[in-house]
Amino acid sequence: MVANETLAAAEPSVTSCVGPAEPAYFYTEVVFTLSGLILVGLCLSGWLIADRCCGDPTSVRSVSTTHPSLIGDHWLAVWGAVLPALGYFYNHREATRVQWTPPLRESFAYPFFVLQQAFLLHMLTESELIHIFRKNLRRVTFRWSFIQMI
């Protein structure tokens, strides 16, 4: 329940709502959580690129379900995930300004860009997903081109 508070003013009194929580805390928690997802997206992108380049395209799902000793077979992919994280930590001052000024637009845009990049790389490495994507893209473009004739 929201409490009412009467403000004393020179003119007649004004009734205002006092909220149950600080919206600024919610905002900063969301911004810092998104900032943490940057590292996840960079590691996932590095893993997918390195795993694709080593000649054995596998997804992260297949590695996590296999026997733990088989992780050694993906040493290049592990380095592909570790090196972007090390680079991000080494260049943290130039990579983000979220710790000094959270309300910047880039604090929202960059995490989504990195996660979209990781999703796109995952989609391009999965042959079934790219087949479904191409099929749906053809359906949309054919319908789009003939929609004016209806």
C-alpha positions in Angstrom: 0.0 0.0 0.0 1.3 3.4 -0.9 1.2 6.0 1.9 0.0 9.6 1.3 1.9 12.5 2.6 0.7 16.1 2.8 3.3 18.7 1.7 3.2 22.0 3.4 3.4 24.8 0.8 2.7 28.5 0.8 -0.4 27.9 -1.3 -3.0 25.2 -0.4 -1.5 21.8 0.6 -0.7 19.3 -2.0 -1.2 15.5 -1.5 1.5 13.3 -3.1 2.3 9.7 -3.1 5.4 8.3 -1.4 6.5 5.2 -3.2 7.5 2.0 -1.4 11.0 1.9 -2.9 13.6 4.0 -4.6 13.3 3.7 -8.4 17.0 4.7 -8.7 18.1 1.5 -7.0 16.0 -0.6 -9.4 17.5 1.3 -12.3 21.1 0.9 -11.2 20.6 -2.8 -10.4 19.4 -3.4 -13.9 22.2 -1.5 -15.5 24.9 -3.3 -13.5 23.3 -6.7 -14.3 23.3 -5.9 -18.0 26.9 -4.8 -17.6 27.7 -8.2 -16.1 26.1 -9.9 -19.2 28.7 -8.2 -21.4 31.3 -10.7 -20.1 29.0 -13.6 -20.7 28.4 -12.6 -24.3 32.1 -12.0 -25.0 33.0 -15.4 -23.6 30.3 -17.1 -25.5 31.2 -15.3 -28.8 34.9 -16.3 -28.3 34.0 -19.9 -27.6 31.8 -20.2 -30.7 34.4 -18.5 -33.0 37.3 -20.6 -31.7 35.3 -23.8 -31.8 34.2 -23.1 -35.3 37.7 -22.3 -36.5 39.3 -25.5 -35.0 37.4 -27.6 -37.6 35.0 -29.3 -35.2 31.9 -27.1 -34.9 30.1 -28.0 -31.7 27.8 -26.1 -29.5 28.1 -25.2 -25.9 25.2 -27.6 -25.2 27.1 -30.6 -26.5 30.2 -29.9 -24.5 28.3 -29.5 -21.2 26.5 -32.9 -21.7 29.6 -34.9 -22.5 32.1 -36.5 -20.1 34.2 -33.9 -18.2 37.5 -35.4 -19.6 36.4 -34.5 -23.1 36.7 -30.8 -22.4 40.4 -31.3 -23.2 39.4 -31.9 -26.8 38.1 -28.3 -26.9 41.3 -26.5 -25.6 41.2 -24.0 -28.4 37.6 -23.1 -27.7 38.3 -22.7 -24.0 41.1 -20.3 -24.8 38.7 -18.6 -27.2 36.4 -18.0 -24.2 39.2 -17.0 -21.8 41.0 -14.5 -23.9 38.1 -12.1 -24.5 37.5 -12.1 -20.7 41.1 -11.3 -20.0 41.1 -8.6 -22.7 37.9 -7.1 -21.2 39.4 -7.0 -17.7 42.7 -5.6 -18.9 40.9 -2.8 -20.9 38.0 -2.3 -18.4 38.6 1.4 -18.1 38.2 1.9 -21.8 35.6 -0.8 -22.3 32.9 0.6 -20.0 32.0 3.6 -18.0 29.1 2.1 -16.2 30.8 2.3 -12.7 31.0 6.1 -13.0 27.9 7.1 -15.0 25.3 4.4 -15.1 22.5 6.4 -16.9 24.3 6.5 -20.3 22.6 5.1 -23.3 25.6 2.9 -24.0 25.1 1.2 -20.7 21.9 -0.3 -22.1 22.9 -0.7 -25.8 26.3 -2.4 -25.6 25.2 -5.4 -23.5 22.4 -6.1 -25.9 24.7 -5.7 -28.9 27.2 -8.2 -27.4 24.4 -10.7 -26.6 22.9 -10.3 -30.1 26.4 -11.0 -31.6 26.7 -14.2 -29.5 23.2 -15.3 -30.6 24.0 -14.6 -34.2 27.2 -16.6 -34.0 25.4 -19.5 -32.4 22.7 -19.4 -35.0 25.3 -19.4 -37.8 27.2 -22.4 -36.4 24.0 -24.5 -36.1 23.2 -25.8 -39.6 19.6 -26.7 -38.6 18.9 -23.2 -37.3 20.3 -21.5 -40.4 18.2 -23.8 -42.6 15.0 -22.8 -40.6 16.1 -19.1 -40.7 16.6 -19.2 -44.5 13.3 -20.9 -45.0 11.4 -18.3 -43.0 13.3 -15.5 -44.6 12.2 -16.7 -48.0 8.6 -17.0 -46.9 8.6 -13.4 -45.6 10.3 -11.9 -48.6 8.1 -13.7 -51.2 5.0 -12.6 -49.3 6.4 -9.1 -48.9 7.0 -8.7 -52.6 3.5 -9.8 -53.6 1.6 -8.0 -50.9 1.0 -4.9 -53.0 -1.0 -7.0 -55.6 -3.6 -8.1 -53.1 
